[in-house]
Every structure is written in C-alpha cells, then in structure tokens.
C-alpha cells in the first residue's frame, strides 16, 4: 500500500468482533499476515460515511475497506 496506516477495531468485520482480535492485529502489524489482497478500498477518515455505505451495500467488488487515520 505504500502509506502507513494505523490498525483500529473494524466497525464491520463480517461477524468477528474486532475488539477480540488482538493476536491477529499483532500479526498484521508485524507483517506476518498480508492483508493487501483483502483490502479492496481505502478511504480517509473524513470519508468514513462513504466507506461504510460502500461496504454495507457491497458495491464495486468490495471485500474490506481500510480507513486511513
């Protein structure tokens, strides 16, 4: 992705509570899990409403949306 992104709890995680994924988030942060194939869209925090709408309505081939913060 090139730019640095922070990892925060997901507002929509496909049935997994983002608050209970500490080990998974650490593996991602450590570069041991490559999430690039899953993150299909990236939005700045200022456009989070648009990102949520995209994900909620499953438009444009969305799998996961990353929010830059």
N, C-alpha and C positions, 0 to 999 in steps of 0.2 A: 504494500500500500504506500510505502514511502513516508508518509507523515506519521508522527507519533499520535497515538490515540490512547485515552485512558479506558480502563475497564471498569464498568459500573454494572449494577444489577440491571437486568433486562426488564423492560416493562411488559414484554410479551415474549415468552420463552418456549412456546409450544408444549406447555404442560409441566415444565420443570421450573421450580421456584429458584430464581436467580440468587436469592439470599442463601441458599443451601448448597452452593456450588463452589465453595472456597478452594478445594483441591483442583477442580477443573480450571478455575480462573487463574490459579497459580501456574498450572501447566501451560496455559495460553500465554501468560505474561512472561514465562521463562523461555518461550519459543519452542516448546516441546510438542505443541499441537498447532498445526497450521489451519487457521480459520479462514484464510483467503478464499478457498473455493465455496465456502458457505455464505460469506458476506457479499451479497449482490448489489447492495446500495449503501451509500454513505451520505449522511446529512449533517450539517452543523446543528448545534443545539438550538439555534434560533429558528430552525425549520422543523422542530420535533413533531409538531402537529401534522405537517405534511408527510413526514416519515411514518408516523403511526397510521395515518389514513391509507398510505400505500400498502403497509403490511396487513392491516386489518382487512382490506378489500382484495388482497392477493393479486395486485396488478403488476404488470411489467415483469413477470417472471421472478418476483421477489422470493428469496429464501430467508435471508436475515438482513436486517438493517443495522448498521453501525452508526452511532451518534458521536460526532467529534465534540469533545468538551475541553 
